[in-house]
Each structure stands twice: as C-alpha cells, then as structure tokens.
Amino acid sequence: MLSHPWVLITAGVLFAVEFVADKVPYVDNLWDSIHAFIRVPAGALLAVGAMSDLPPEWLWPAGLVGGFITFSTHGAKSSLRLAVNASPEPVSNIILSLAEDVTSFGLLWLVSQHPYLALILAAVLFIVSLTILYTLFRFFRMVFSRLWGRSRRGVSPSTG
C-alpha cells in the first residue's frame, strides 16, 4: 500500500511543504500543531501494517507502541521547536530544521544499508526524545508556576 503512486506523490508533496514550513519560525509550530492529530494515528497504523503478519492479538499492542513512539518523538520535536522559536533570531530555527532533515535522510540511508544499526540508533534517538520532553515539561512547568504565583500575589509578570 505504501508503494502506491498516489501515496508516494502525497508523501513527496507533504515533504516539500514540511521542508519549507520548518524553516519559517511559527509557521512550523502551526504545522506541527496540525500534524499532532495526523502523525500519531498514522504512526499507529503504520506499526499495525508493518506487523500485519502477526496474530490479531498482537496488532493492538503494536499500534499502541507505534502511536506512543510517534507521539513522544513528535512531542519532543514540536516542543523543542517551540522553545527555539522563542529566541529572537531566526538562524537557530533554520539550523535546527536542517539538522532534522540531515538526521532523517541519514536514518533512511542507514535503514536501507544497515538495518540493525539503524534500529539501535532509533532507540537511542527515542530515549533522547523522551529526555527532551521531560526536560521541556519541567521547564514549562517551572515558568508557568512562577507566572501563576506572581499573578496570585497581585504582581503582574511584566513588572515583577
């Protein structure tokens, strides 16, 4: 199914749009927000499709794992991009986007040439993405708790 010409054309068009959208600050955040509702179910469905030879009772766990991995990696990517876009200069956004593109192409090449090494690297990147999510969650929780604490005391965040 993934090799159907319409699937490949659609994927190519979406890749071109993503390649451009990721280089524009805040446009990439909008793009990532929309894709939070697309990538997670797509990751779950791809996992189920990849494991379709397994007994039916294994398809649900495969879908849940695929969805969780997609959710965590997409969450890490979009959270990190949101944090980078908070900086006043646009260069870091472009550099991060190009690094993501190089990583994606490198992983695709690695999957085709050395699949076991790609699996190990994907597991390492997954752990890194969970670490990024955890760190950013703690950072945002700290920022919002400080802002909320100031507003409860009657001090505005801009003057306090």
N, C-alpha and C positions, 0 to 999 in steps of 0.2 A: 504494500500500500504506500509506503514512504517513497518508493521509486517511481510512482505515477507522475507523468509530466506536469500535471496541474499542481500537485503537491510541491514539486521541485521549483516550479515557476513562482508559486506563492511564497515559498521559503526564500527564494532569491530576492523577490521584491521586498519582503519584510526585512531581510538582512540589509539591503541598501538603505531602507528608511531608518533602520536602527543605527547603521553606521553613521549617518548624517545626524540623526536626532541626539545621539550620545555625545556629540561634540558641542552641542549648544546648551549652555547652562540653563537649568529649569525646564527646558523642553524635554531633556532626558528624564527629569523627575516626573513629569506628566506622562511620558511614555512608559516609565517603569510602573507608575500607579495603575495605568490601564492594563499593563501586562501582568500585574499581580493576580488578576482574575482570569488570565489566559494561560500563563506558564505553568501554574501549579496543577490544574486539571490536565493540561497537555503532558506534563511530566508523569503524572499518574497513569494516563492512558498509554504513553509510550512504554512504561515499565510493564504494564499488563500485556501489551502487544509483544514485547520482547520475550516475555515468559509464557506465551500462549501454549507452548508445548507441555507445560507443567499441568498437574491435576488441577481441577477447578478450585479446590480449597486453598491453593497457593496463590491464586490470582488476586484476591483481596489484599493479603499481606504485601504482595509485590506492588500493587497500586498504591497502598498506603506508604510504603517505603519510598517509592518513586516520587509521590507527591510531597513527602516530608523533605527529601533531598532537594527537590526543586524549590520548595518553599524556603528552606534555610539558605540556599545559595542565592536565590533571587532577593531574599530579605537582606542578606549581607551586602549584595551588590547595590541595591537601591538605597539602603541606609548609608553606606559609605559614600555614595554619590551625593546624597542629600547633605552630608557633612562637608564634603568637598565644595559643593556649590555655595555653602555659607561663606567661603572665603571670598574676598572682594576681587580677586584676579581670576581671569578665565583660563589661564595657562594650565593650572593643575587639573582642571576638568578634562582638557584635551589630552594631556599626558596620561591620566588615568584611563581614559577611554581607549587610547591607542595601546596601552598595556593590556587591557582586557581583550582587544582584538588580536594582539600577538599571542596571548595565552590561549585563546580559543583556537586559532589556527594551529598553534603548536600542539595542543591536545588532540586535535583532529588528525594531524600527521602522526602523532605518537600512537593513537588508537589503530591506525591502519598499518603501522610498521612494527610496533612493539606493544601489543595489547595488554600484557601483564604489567609492564612498566607504567602504562597509561592508567591502569586500574589503581596501582599504588599511588601515583601522583594525584589522581582524582580523589582518593581517600584522604590524602594529606590536605588538598585544597578544601575538601569538605570540612575537615577539622579546623582549618584556618578560618573558613567562613563562619562556623559556629562561634569561634573565638571573637571574631569581629562583631557578630551580632550581640554576643554577651557584653563586650566592652562598650559598644554604642548604646545598648539598652541601659547600662549602668550610668553612662554619661548623660543621656537624655533624662533619666530619672533624677539624677542629681540637679540638673539645670532646672527642670520643672518643679522639683521640690523647693528649691531656693526661691524661684519666682513665686510659687504658691505661698510660701512662708512670708515673703515680703508683702504680698497683696493682702494676706490675712491680718498683718500688723498695721495696715493702712499706709504702707510706704509703696510708692509706685516703683516699678522696676527701672524706670528711666532716671529717677532721682536718687535711688537708694544706694 
